[in-house]
């Protein structure tokens, strides 16, 4: 997926991306997190900036909570 590096990624974008990875690969939240860190962030969570890294972790926590409630 191509991403414009001119700004921070939105929380909604990161949540939707998490759900897409989970649905397409049948991953659990922890597996999706590892996949996204490796392939989307190229192993460096700060590659899109500190704000995006923080939002990514918030999206992960939200997805994990939603998945836990099911």
C-alpha positions in Angstrom: 0.0 0.0 0.0 1.4 3.4 -1.0 1.2 6.1 1.7 1.9 9.8 1.3 4.6 10.6 3.8 3.7 14.3 4.0 1.6 14.1 7.2 0.6 11.9 10.1 -1.7 9.1 9.4 -5.2 9.4 11.0 -6.4 7.1 13.8 -9.3 6.0 11.6 -6.9 5.1 8.8 -4.8 3.0 11.2 -7.9 1.2 12.6 -9.3 0.4 9.2 -5.9 -0.9 8.1 -5.7 -3.1 11.2 -9.1 -4.5 10.4 -8.2 -5.1 6.8 -5.0 -7.0 7.7 -6.9 -9.1 10.2 -9.7 -9.9 7.8 -7.6 -10.7 4.8 -5.0 -12.8 6.7 -7.2 -14.2 9.5 -4.8 -12.7 12.0 -5.5 -12.0 15.6 -4.6 -8.5 16.8 -1.1 -9.4 18.0 -0.3 -11.1 14.7 -1.7 -8.2 12.8 0.5 -5.8 14.9 3.6 -7.7 14.1 2.8 -7.9 10.4 2.0 -4.1 10.2 5.2 -3.3 12.1 7.3 -5.4 9.8 5.7 -4.6 6.4 4.0 -1.2 6.7 6.5 0.5 9.0 9.4 -1.5 7.6 10.5 -2.6 11.1 10.6 1.0 12.4 7.5 2.4 14.1 8.9 5.9 13.9 9.2 5.8 10.1 6.1 7.9 9.7 6.8 10.0 12.8 6.2 9.9 16.5 2.6 11.0 16.2 1.7 8.2 13.8 3.6 5.7 16.0 1.5 6.7 19.0 -1.7 6.6 17.0 -0.8 3.1 15.7 -0.4 1.9 19.3 -3.8 3.5 20.2 -5.4 1.8 17.3 -3.8 -1.5 18.3 -5.2 -1.2 21.9 -8.6 -0.4 20.6 -8.7 -3.3 18.1 -7.4 -5.6 20.8 -10.2 -4.5 23.2 -12.8 -4.9 20.5 -11.5 -8.3 19.7 -11.5 -9.3 23.3 -15.1 -8.4 23.8 -16.3 -10.7 21.0 
